[in-house]
């Protein structure tokens, strides 16, 4: 810009003439406030058309600079917002799916004299590291609506033996849904629970095995526990 101003001054000094419309044209962007002009600006243009054209050029360059600076700031802000949105989406990914046993041999979990949490050993997916394979607890990382599913299976081992298949889906120690079946007519039995729940950050979700019940599994993974985030409230 300094070079242009210097050229303008040299042009005025040597009295060269420049076509008045050489540096002026219409632009598609929105106009901005122009630099303030002195009270004799119009008279100056009448006296020296060359200097007036240079002034128009400087003024248009100022217009461009202001417009592009404002546009750049707006783009920087939109870029920052986009990065934050992607980071939030990445952090919000929550899903897990586990099965009772990792080994292929058929065995049972329970019965116990007290209610205990079912600890699922085999991990299909644990996105976000939200399921604890030591405690059997899913700790909710983000408030929102979650889909939860539980499949339960047990085998009495022989016809006429006592079969007690039961499990409860609980949140913070409170039973949300469950089922119990105790008989001697079935050698094996199963059931499924599927619910959508609104959970809060820090809630603890687990499967509880009531006293006297037992679950059996092998490499086919009949007993599973899964959950994933449908949408986040945060």
N, C-alpha and C positions, 0 to 999 in steps of 0.2 A: 504493500500500500504506500509506503514511503517513496518507492520508486515512481509510482504513478503520480503522486503529488508533485515530485520533483519534475517529472516530465511536463506536468501541467504548468508549473512555474516557468520552465524553459520555453514552453510553447507561447505563453503570454508575453514573455520578454522579447522573443523574436518576431512576434506578430503573425505567426503562421495561422492559417485558417483550417479548421477541421469541420467536416460536415456535422451539423448539430444532432443528427440522428444516428451517428456512428456507434455510440456507446449506449444508446437507450433502446430498450425493447421491452415488450410485455412478458412477464413471467407467470407461470401457472401456480406458484406457491402463494400463500397468503402474505399480504404486505405487512411490514412492521413499521414502527414509528421512525420517521426520517430524522436525521440530525437537524438540530435547530439552525435556521438561517438568519442572516442579518437583515435589517430593514431595507437595505439597498440591493438585495440579491437580484431582483428583476432588472434594475437599472444596470447592474454589472454585466448581465447577460447581453443587454442591448449594446453596451460599449465594447465588450470583448467576447465574441461568440466562441472563440477557441477555448478560452478559460472556462466559459460556462459549460462546454461539452465535457471538459475534464472533471469539473465539479459533479456533473451528472454521473460520470463513470465512478468516481469515488463514492458517491451516494449509493449507487446500485451495488457496489462491492460491500458497502456497509450493510445494506439490506440482505445480501446473500450470506454474509458472515453471521448476522444475527439469526437468520432463518435456520441455517445449517447447525449452528450451536444448539438452538432449541430442539431441533429434530434429533440431534445426537444424544442430548440429555434424555429425551423421551425414549429413545431406543435402548439406552443403557438401563433405564428404569424397567422397561418391559423385559429385557434380558434377565435382570436380577430376579424379577417376579417369576419368570419361567423356570429358572434354576431352582428357586425355592419350592415351586410346585412339584418339580420332578423329584427333588430330595424328599419331600413329604410323602409322595407316592411310594418311593422306594422304601422309606422307613416304615410305612404303613402296611407293607406286605406281611400278612400273617396267615399261616396255614400249617397244619400238622396232621399226620395220619400214622398210627402205631398199631401193632398187634401184640398179642399176649406174650408169646415166646419166640426166641430167635432160633432155637435148635429144632431139628426135624422130628425128634422123638415125641410120641404122644405122652402128655402128662397133664396134671391138673393143678390148679391154684386153689387152695383151701381144702376142706373147710377149716374155719377158725372159730374160736370161742367168742371173739368180739368182732365188731364191724372194722374192716380194714380197707384202705385204698388199694384198688387194683393197680399194680405197677406193670405197665406194658413195656416189654424189653425191646421188641423189634421195631425199628423206625423206618417207615416208608419215606416220610417227609417231615422235616421240622424247620420250616422256613421262619426265620426270625429267632430260632432257638427258644421257643416259647413253652415247649413241653419238657418237663424234667423227668428223665428216665430213672432217677433215683427215688423220687417221692411219688411219681405218678400224677403230678399236678400240672395243669395248664394255667399259667399266669397271664391274664389278659394284659397286653401291652398298650392298647389304645381303646378308648371308649367307642362303642359302636354296636352294630347288629351282627351277630355271628350265627353261622349254621353249624350245628353239632349233631353228630351221628354216633350211635353205639350199637354194635352187634354182639350178641351174647349167645354162647353155646356151651352145653355140658353133656357129659356121657356118663351114665351110671356104671358102665362096664359090663353089665349082663342083664338079661331079662329078669324082672322081679326084684332087682336091687333098688334101693332108695335113690331117687333122683331129685336133687334140690338145686334148681337153676334160678338164680336171681342176681340182680345188680341194680344200683341206683345211680342216676346222673345227678350230681349235686354241685351247687354253687355256694362257696363260702360255708360249707358244712350243712347247707339246707337242701333237702331232696327236691329236685325239680320234676323228675320223671323216673319211673322204675317199674319193675315187674318181678313177681315171685311165682314159681311153680314147684310144688313139692308133691311127688307121687311115686308109686311103684309100678305103674302101668307102662310108662315109656322108658326105653333104655337111653334115649337121647332126646334133647329138646333145645329150642333156640327162640330168640325174639330180637326185634330191632327197635331202637328208639331214634327218632329224628326230630329235632326241634330247632327253631330260630329264636335266639334270645338277645335282648339288649343288655350288654355287659359294660361295666365300668373299668377303667384302668386300675389294675391291682387285684381285681377279682380272681379267686382261685376256683378252677373247675376241675372236678375229679370224678372218677367212678368208684363207688363204694360197694364192697361185697359184704352183705349182711352175714351175721354169725350163722354158722351151720350150712352155708351155701358153698358151692364150688364151681369153677369153670375149667373146662378142658380144651386143649388145643394141640395142634401139631404143625407141620410145615404148611398146611393148607390155610392157616391163619383164620380160623372161624371167629375168633374174638378180636374185634377192632374198635378203636376209638379215634374219631377224626373231628376236626373243626377248622373253619376258615372264616375270615372276615368278609362280610358282604359289603358293608360300607362303614366308614369312620365318621364319628360325630365331632371329632376335634378339628 
